[in-house]
Amino acid sequence: LAKFLNGTDVRGKIVLCTSPKSPLTIGPSGVHPVAQKNVFDAGGAGLIFVQYTTDLLSVTDCNGRPCVLVDSDTGKKIEKYIDANRSPKVKIEPTRSITGQETLAPKVASFSSRGPSPDYADVIKPDIAAPGANILAATGSSYGIMSGTSMSAPHVSGIIALLKALHPNWSPAALKSAIVTTVPNLRYPVTISRTVTNVDEVDAVYHVEIQSPPGVKMEVDPAVLVFNAANKDITFQVKLSPLWRLQGDYTFGSLTWRNGHKAVRIPVAARMTIHDFYADVA
């Protein structure tokens, strides 16, 4: 960053900085401290650092100085605002903690691939996500806190192993279908259809249990699935309605079809949108 300042007087100013396009393996978290040091060493009053979304599990140390991390879409809006105003203003407010259902988690870690693609926004990627940041894991003859895809892959592998033990004849596609389901971005109420196949007892009745994603109202019709010899496949509809006007992050819930002690849980991921941005808000 020092060379890009090129003698520019930033004393007493809030500086907008962008992470490199290819921050290699260190991610934006490795670039931010460098940007912070150069800005404050040059007399800057604060820092707005633009990056792609991180897992937000690690603390960003600003050394008591005003700084904020924003995603690339928000950064572009700030840049346009600066270009359009001769004297752009910055408002600084105290930080606050968010707890309970307002907490939008989990996050996709900075070292993970992410989606959707700007060219195909309706195709949500990755297909499957699992915990991979700050995981207590075995290391050598002891344990340690580690992060990476090597932490998340065993979660999914274990799920697949359990499913395969219960259903040895299931194909890879069937196994994937059992653990994956996503819904479109939410700006208005959306209704989607899903079809389930009974692979257990011929005559079975399943009742739905709904755990709506935070900020989303989820309704299922029908609420009861009745399977028999002539009716092995049943289609149900899920209506999702946004309750918050909030841009950005994914929220998570589930719907569970229960038959006595047997249960089929379907995870649900929803993303509320106000504007057509492709990155999550950090």
Beta strands, then each sheet from edge to edge (+ up, - down):
strand 1: 14-18
strand 2: 46-50
strand 3: 67-70
strand 4: 135-139
strand 5: 142-146
strand 6: 185-186
strand 7: 190-197
strand 8: 204-211
strand 9: 216-221
strand 10: 224-227
strand 11: 233-242
strand 12: 250-259
strand 13: 262-272
sheet 1: 1+ 2+ 3+
sheet 2: 4+ 5-
sheet 3: 6+ 13+ 12- 8+ 10-
sheet 4: 7+ 11- 9+
end
